[in-house]
Structure formats: structure tokens, C-alpha cells
Amino acid sequence: MINLSVPDTIDERAINKKDKLSVYLILENQTLVVNSAAAIGCNIVNIGPEDLSEGKKHLVMGLLWQIIRVKHLQTSNTTGSYYKKFILLGAFNFA
């Protein structure tokens, strides 16, 4: 999802893709996600790799929201970041 939002943020070779991943490799992938999300401009506060692997819904959804926001603010044709955020919030609240 991060690479869809900002291309080439995560090098595909850095992702562990074995059939059976150990807990350490899973946490390594989740650390890569958290660091990459911070690199593209997401506000990462009190979100760690353990939270993602445990599936804490409010933190996972908050991170996904921020990744979607980054993508929307980059691709929107309108000017002004405040206006873009207003449009995005309206779209999600209406749905």
C-alpha cells in the first residue's frame, strides 16, 4: 500500500516473502512498514511493529488513513492542502 501511495518507497528486495515466516521476520517486515510510512509523511506516534502484527484495529486503521491521505494529497488537482483535506474528509464521512 505504501508503494502504491509513493512509488519506490520500499525496495521489494527488502521484504521477507518466504512461505513460512518466523516471528522475527514478521516484525522486520512490520518495522519496514512503520519506517516507510514515517518517511512518506505519515504521523507515526505510538505505533510500533508489534501493534501492527497484533492487529490493533484503531492503530492499523489510523495508519491506513494516513497512507490514503498522503496519496490523495499528491494526486488531487485542486490547490491548497487545507482544501484537499476538506474534500478528503467529506468523501470519507459521506460514504
C-alpha positions as semicolon CSV with decimal commas, in nm:
position;residue;x (nm);y (nm);z (nm)
1;M;0,000;0,000;0,000
2;I;0,287;0,238;0,074
3;N;0,445;0,175;-0,266
4;L;0,109;0,245;-0,429
5;S;0,092;0,574;-0,245
6;V;0,452;0,682;-0,311
7;P;0,627;0,460;-0,568
8;D;0,965;0,305;-0,486
9;T;0,948;0,387;-0,116
10;I;1,010;0,025;-0,016
11;D;1,261;-0,180;-0,211
12;E;1,090;-0,509;-0,293
13;R;1,413;-0,697;-0,216
14;A;1,395;-0,582;0,147
15;I;1,060;-0,754;0,209
16;N;1,072;-1,104;0,355
17;K;0,850;-1,323;0,135
18;K;0,914;-1,682;0,241
19;D;0,628;-1,930;0,273
20;K;0,675;-1,969;0,648
21;L;0,798;-1,652;0,822
22;S;0,930;-1,655;1,176
23;V;0,813;-1,401;1,432
24;Y;1,138;-1,209;1,386
25;L;1,095;-1,181;1,009
26;I;0,734;-1,070;1,051
27;L;0,844;-0,797;1,293
28;E;1,119;-0,698;1,050
29;N;0,858;-0,651;0,776
30;Q;0,636;-0,452;1,013
31;T;0,931;-0,232;1,113
32;L;0,988;-0,165;0,744
33;V;0,623;-0,058;0,713
34;V;0,638;0,180;1,010
35;N;0,966;0,338;0,899
36;S;0,848;0,375;0,539
37;A;0,519;0,530;0,647
38;A;0,710;0,787;0,852
39;A;0,936;0,854;0,552
40;I;0,643;0,943;0,323
41;G;0,496;1,187;0,576
42;C;0,263;0,984;0,795
43;N;0,243;1,089;1,158
44;I;0,366;0,784;1,349
45;V;0,302;0,828;1,721
46;N;0,275;0,525;1,950
47;I;0,256;0,285;1,655
48;G;0,512;0,009;1,655
49;P;0,567;-0,311;1,459
50;E;0,419;-0,514;1,744
51;D;0,093;-0,318;1,720
52;L;0,060;-0,398;1,351
53;S;0,139;-0,767;1,392
54;E;-0,106;-0,793;1,685
55;G;-0,370;-0,631;1,464
56;K;-0,475;-0,345;1,691
57;K;-0,757;-0,217;1,476
58;H;-0,755;0,150;1,575
59;L;-0,381;0,184;1,510
60;V;-0,389;-0,011;1,183
61;M;-0,685;0,192;1,055
62;G;-0,517;0,517;1,159
63;L;-0,204;0,423;0,967
64;L;-0,406;0,322;0,660
65;W;-0,596;0,651;0,676
66;Q;-0,271;0,845;0,676
67;I;-0,132;0,648;0,380
68;I;-0,453;0,716;0,185
69;R;-0,431;1,084;0,281
70;V;-0,074;1,108;0,152
71;K;-0,178;0,953;-0,180
72;H;-0,483;1,176;-0,214
73;L;-0,293;1,495;-0,138
74;Q;-0,036;1,408;-0,405
75;T;-0,284;1,325;-0,680
76;S;-0,553;1,587;-0,621
77;N;-0,582;1,853;-0,892
78;T;-0,710;2,124;-0,660
79;T;-0,476;2,371;-0,499
80;G;-0,430;2,428;-0,128
81;S;-0,367;2,149;0,119
82;Y;-0,647;2,264;0,351
83;Y;-0,900;2,238;0,069
84;K;-0,769;1,893;-0,028
85;K;-0,801;1,768;0,331
86;F;-1,154;1,910;0,350
87;I;-1,255;1,726;0,031
88;L;-1,099;1,401;0,155
89;L;-1,271;1,417;0,494
90;G;-1,602;1,495;0,326
91;A;-1,569;1,197;0,098
92;F;-1,498;0,958;0,385
93;N;-1,769;1,099;0,610
94;F;-2,027;1,081;0,333
95;A;-1,956;0,718;0,241
